[in-house]
């Protein structure tokens, strides 16, 4: 939900407050469901997020209050966003995690396209956070974040990707799948929404992931195959998957 220049998201996820805190406040935890992060675990510590080669975003830890709240803020060299994460206990080994994402500007400086893109993005990543905590709580994943811009509109790009991957035109949660594009990916579909399929993986390694077609500011459509792999071979398999899927996306979207 929106409140002025803030984007506020709150969900219930599996895990104790300590387990969920580790997932949303530490570098290894965040890297296991979002993008690679480095976090100095203290107030005033450095933080950085990597969205791909040459796309590192620096920040600082302005509040560090484990296991309740952490605040990440951008630096003067970044987009100026702030991210307040809080964790509270719920019933039956569940916790409530809340994100307040602010810094989008207001009035003439309001960036609606950026705000909408962030809202869509967080919906995707929160779904992956839930899968991480449900299936791989306490473990650390290696991400493979392949993506490419599309010259088509979002609907056409999404249909093309589904067809090319061999997904049924109407896949459903619970369906098992096997798709060979770059490297082979196989597993079970966890969630289907407009323009995104979230999944748990058995190949190329145990993990989670999603395939998505999203607008990223204005009318630009980006198609992603993002995988989060676990196990002893995860680093090598993730590197291979990134190279293969980046090449495949460039040729197919």
HUZIPE-V262924 format. One record per pair of residues at least 12 apart in sequence whose C-alpha atoms are under 6 Angstrom apart, sorted by the first residue. I is the first residue (numbers start at 0). J is the second residue. Records with the same first field share a line. If there is no record, write none. Layout:
# HUZIPE-V262924
I: J + J
This chain:
# HUZIPE-V262924
4: 103
5: 100 + 101
6: 99 + 100
7: 98 + 99
8: 97 + 98
9: 96 + 97
10: 95 + 96
11: 94 + 95
12: 93 + 94 + 129
13: 93 + 132 + 133
14: 92 + 93
15: 92
16: 88 + 94
17: 66
20: 66
25: 38
26: 38
31: 139 + 140
32: 127 + 128
35: 48 + 49
36: 48
41: 63
42: 60 + 61 + 62 + 63
43: 60 + 61
44: 59 + 60
45: 59
46: 58 + 59
58: 72 + 73 + 74
59: 71 + 72
67: 85 + 86
68: 84 + 85
69: 84
70: 82 + 83
80: 101 + 102
81: 100 + 101
82: 99 + 100
83: 98 + 99
84: 97 + 98
85: 97
112: 216 + 217
113: 216
116: 215
140: 227 + 228 + 229
141: 227 + 228 + 234
142: 226 + 227
143: 225 + 226 + 237 + 241
144: 225
145: 223 + 224 + 225 + 241 + 244 + 245
146: 222 + 223 + 245
147: 221 + 222 + 248 + 249
148: 220 + 221
149: 220 + 221 + 252
153: 220
157: 212
164: 178
172: 188 + 189 + 190
173: 187 + 188
174: 187 + 188
175: 187
181: 243 + 244 + 247
182: 240
184: 202 + 203
185: 200 + 201 + 202
186: 199 + 200 + 201
187: 199
194: 211 + 212
195: 210 + 211
196: 209 + 210
197: 209
204: 228
205: 228 + 229
206: 227 + 228 + 229
207: 227
208: 225 + 226 + 227
209: 225
210: 223 + 224
211: 223
